[in-house]
Amino acid sequence: MFGQARSQLSGGPEDLAESFALGNAELYREGRLIEQAVLAKFIDEGHLSAHLRRVRSIYEERRNVPRQAIESRLGDLVSTTGGLAGLHLPYLFNQAIDDLALSHEMLAAGIVLRPLSMYYADSRQSRSGMILGFAAVDAQAIDAAAAQLCAAVERRSQRERK
């Protein structure tokens, strides 16, 4: 009995020793010491903080441009569910609008948005809406795209009310 306990404590069956050794090596590897040292120095010297301060104002402007355009033009057609942090703006449609068809239409126009309904596990409980990313697009391009998007949402809203 104690021999069996000893072999289980020491690593288990011999035929699994190689697999356990590989798993242990992957789990507890030394890491990338040079890269970690460079990153630590980058952070210690304040470069990361400076970068974050610089991009925070850029992303704030990129977030505010579509928010102002969408919320002022679409009004009660949409509700935001956040967007004060992060790099995406989530919107819910307050009436029946086919968000999947809207996303296809916008993609054909060169504007990428994600239909909110595709993120629901249960399609019976899904809500229609859109998720807009703004990190990689400059504010002027966002403004023009927001105008196109608003026009498409208004068209779809009128069409689906009939």
SVG drawing of the C-alpha trace seen along z (x, -y; Angstrom):
<svg xmlns="http://www.w3.org/2000/svg" viewBox="-46 -66 64 68">
<polyline fill="none" stroke="black" stroke-width="0.4" points="0.0,0.0 2.7,-2.5 4.7,-1.7 1.6,-2.6 1.2,-5.9 4.9,-6.6 4.7,-6.2 1.7,-8.4 3.3,-11.1 6.5,-10.9 4.8,-11.7 2.5,-8.8 2.8,-6.0 6.2,-5.7 4.5,-5.9 3.2,-9.4 6.5,-10.8 7.5,-12.4 4.1,-14.1 4.3,-15.4 7.9,-16.6 6.8,-18.5 3.7,-20.0 5.9,-21.1 8.4,-22.7 5.7,-24.6 4.0,-25.7 7.2,-26.7 9.5,-28.0 12.0,-30.6 10.4,-33.2 11.9,-35.6 14.3,-37.3 15.8,-39.8 12.4,-41.0 11.1,-41.2 14.2,-43.2 13.7,-45.6 10.0,-46.0 10.7,-46.6 13.2,-49.3 10.7,-50.9 8.1,-51.0 10.5,-52.2 11.7,-55.1 8.1,-56.3 7.7,-55.6 4.6,-53.4 2.9,-56.2 3.8,-58.8 2.4,-56.6 -0.8,-56.0 -1.3,-59.8 -0.7,-60.5 -3.1,-57.8 -5.8,-58.5 -6.6,-61.9 -6.5,-60.5 -8.9,-57.7 -11.1,-60.1 -11.5,-62.2 -12.1,-59.2 -14.8,-58.0 -16.5,-61.3 -16.8,-62.0 -19.1,-59.1 -21.0,-59.4 -21.9,-63.0 -22.9,-62.3 -24.9,-59.1 -26.6,-60.3 -27.5,-63.8 -28.8,-62.5 -30.4,-59.2 -31.7,-60.3 -34.2,-57.8 -33.5,-55.2 -30.4,-54.1 -29.3,-53.7 -25.7,-53.4 -24.8,-50.8 -21.4,-52.1 -18.5,-53.4 -16.8,-55.5 -13.9,-53.2 -12.4,-50.8 -12.1,-51.0 -15.6,-50.1 -19.0,-51.8 -22.0,-49.5 -25.4,-50.7 -28.8,-49.1 -31.5,-49.8 -34.8,-50.8 -36.9,-49.5 -36.7,-46.5 -33.7,-47.0 -32.0,-44.1 -28.5,-44.7 -27.0,-41.8 -28.3,-43.4 -27.1,-46.8 -23.6,-45.4 -23.5,-43.9 -24.6,-47.2 -22.0,-49.1 -19.2,-46.7 -20.0,-47.2 -19.5,-50.9 -16.2,-50.3 -17.5,-50.7 -17.0,-47.8 -19.5,-47.3 -20.5,-44.2 -24.1,-43.3 -24.9,-43.0 -27.4,-40.2 -24.6,-37.8 -23.2,-37.9 -26.2,-36.4 -26.1,-32.6 -29.9,-32.4 -31.3,-34.0 -34.8,-34.3 -33.4,-36.8 -31.1,-38.7 -31.3,-42.4 -30.6,-44.3 -27.7,-46.8 -24.2,-47.5 -20.7,-47.6 -18.4,-50.1 -14.6,-50.0 -12.7,-53.3 -9.1,-52.7 -7.5,-52.4 -9.5,-55.1 -8.7,-58.9 -11.4,-61.3 -12.1,-62.8 -12.7,-59.4 -14.9,-58.5 -17.0,-61.6 -17.7,-60.8 -18.4,-57.2 -20.8,-58.2 -22.8,-60.3 -23.1,-57.3 -24.0,-55.0 -26.7,-57.3 -28.3,-57.7 -28.4,-53.9 -29.9,-53.4 -32.6,-56.1 -33.4,-54.4 -33.8,-51.0 -35.8,-52.5 -38.3,-54.0 -38.4,-50.9 -39.1,-48.6 -41.8,-50.9 -43.9,-50.5"/>
</svg>
